[in-house]
């Protein structure tokens, strides 16, 4: 057992008599925080050889959020933050600016604004509408939170 962020988590190395039964996930910690998402298999004490899918592990640990959704929500929150900045600030210039010169051969590298555009399309917005919505901080916050919870429920 170890403590991470003030939450006690049982590890697979403990004996099963300390935990009740190792296969019963209710005996383990049921609220997994985001800092513990890197090791849900370790929390349950299962390995890849057990052939248990990630979705089953997430269900046993009562994890609803998808990591992709969390990343997209985080990108949109940061986009709103930068959009409300003054246009002479470096984060704004880095997000909306371009680089002059020739590029290397091959596929063009994906920019941060390209990712934000894809995230906005997934929520039904274009980038111009997202920029307009992000100007109002409270509304933008509610939009990104609502879309996060709505996709987690579906």
C-alpha positions in Angstrom: 0.0 0.0 0.0 1.3 3.5 -0.8 -0.1 7.0 -0.5 -0.2 9.2 -3.6 -1.8 12.7 -3.3 -3.3 11.8 0.0 -5.1 8.8 -1.4 -4.3 5.3 -0.2 -3.9 2.8 -3.1 -3.4 -0.9 -2.7 -0.7 -2.5 -4.8 -0.6 -5.9 -6.3 2.4 -6.8 -4.2 0.3 -7.0 -1.0 -0.9 -10.3 0.2 -4.5 -11.1 -0.6 -5.4 -11.5 3.1 -4.6 -7.8 3.6 -7.0 -6.8 0.8 -9.8 -9.4 1.2 -9.7 -10.8 -2.3 -7.4 -9.4 -4.9 -9.9 -10.0 -7.7 -12.7 -8.0 -6.0 -12.2 -4.4 -7.3 -14.6 -3.0 -4.6 -12.1 -3.9 -2.0 -9.5 -1.8 -3.8 -9.8 2.0 -4.1 -12.7 2.9 -6.3 -12.0 6.6 -7.0 -8.9 6.7 -9.2 -7.5 10.2 -9.6 -5.9 11.4 -12.8 -2.5 11.1 -11.4 -3.0 7.3 -11.0 -4.2 6.7 -14.6 -0.8 5.6 -15.7 -1.2 2.3 -13.7 -4.8 1.0 -13.6 -3.5 -2.5 -14.3 -1.1 -2.2 -11.3 -4.0 -1.0 -9.1 -6.0 -4.1 -9.9 -3.0 -6.4 -9.9 -3.5 -7.7 -13.4 -1.0 -7.9 -16.3 -1.4 -8.0 -20.1 -1.0 -11.7 -19.9 -4.3 -11.9 -18.1 -6.0 -10.8 -21.4 -8.3 -8.3 -19.7 -9.2 -5.4 -22.0 -8.6 -1.8 -21.0 -12.3 -1.0 -21.2 -13.0 -3.8 -18.6 -10.3 -2.4 -16.3 -11.7 1.1 -16.6 -15.2 -0.3 -15.8 -13.9 -2.1 -12.7 -12.2 1.0 -11.5 -15.2 3.2 -12.4 -13.2 5.4 -14.7 -15.6 7.2 -17.1 -13.3 9.7 -18.8 -11.3 8.8 -21.9 -7.8 10.1 -22.0 -8.3 11.5 -25.5 -11.3 13.5 -24.3 -9.3 14.9 -21.5 -6.5 16.0 -23.8 -8.9 17.6 -26.2 -10.7 19.5 -23.4 -7.3 20.6 -22.1 -6.3 21.9 -25.5 -9.6 23.8 -25.9 -9.2 25.3 -22.4 -5.7 26.5 -23.3 -6.9 27.8 -26.7 -9.6 29.9 -24.9 -7.0 31.2 -22.4 -4.6 32.2 -25.2 -7.4 33.7 -27.3 -8.3 36.1 -24.6 -4.7 37.3 -24.3 -3.4 40.5 -25.8 -2.3 40.0 -29.4 1.3 41.1 -28.6 1.9 38.3 -26.0 4.2 35.4 -27.0 1.7 32.6 -26.4 -0.8 34.3 -28.7 1.9 34.9 -31.4 3.1 31.3 -31.1 -0.4 29.9 -31.5 -1.6 32.1 -34.3 1.7 33.0 -36.0 3.5 31.2 -38.8 7.2 30.6 -39.6 8.7 31.9 -42.8 10.9 29.9 -45.1 11.0 26.5 -46.7 9.9 23.3 -45.0 11.4 19.9 -45.1 10.2 17.2 -47.4 7.3 14.9 -46.5 4.1 15.5 -44.7 3.8 18.9 -43.0 4.0 18.8 -39.2 0.8 19.2 -37.3 0.6 22.6 -35.5 -1.2 23.2 -32.3 -3.9 25.2 -34.0 -4.6 22.2 -36.4 -5.3 20.1 -33.3 -7.6 22.8 -31.9 -9.4 23.0 -35.2 -10.0 19.2 -35.2 -11.2 19.4 -31.5 -13.6 22.2 -32.5 -15.0 20.3 -35.4 -15.6 17.3 -33.2 -17.8 19.6 -31.0 -19.6 21.1 -34.0 -17.7 24.5 -34.1 -15.5 26.1 -36.7 -12.4 27.9 -35.6 -13.9 31.4 -36.1 -16.9 30.5 -34.0 -14.7 29.0 -31.3 -12.6 32.2 -31.2 -15.8 34.2 -30.7 -17.1 31.9 -28.0 -13.8 31.9 -26.2 -13.9 35.6 -25.7 -16.5 35.1 -23.0 -14.5 33.2 -20.3 -17.5 31.9 -18.3 -19.4 30.7 -21.4 -16.3 29.0 -22.8 -15.7 27.3 -19.6 -19.2 26.0 -19.5 -19.0 24.9 -23.2 -15.8 22.9 -22.6 -17.1 21.3 -19.4 -20.5 20.5 -20.9 -19.0 18.8 -23.9 -16.6 16.8 -21.7 -19.5 15.5 -19.5 -21.8 15.0 -22.5 -19.3 12.8 -24.3 -18.5 10.9 -21.1 -22.2 10.0 -20.7 -22.6 8.8 -24.3 
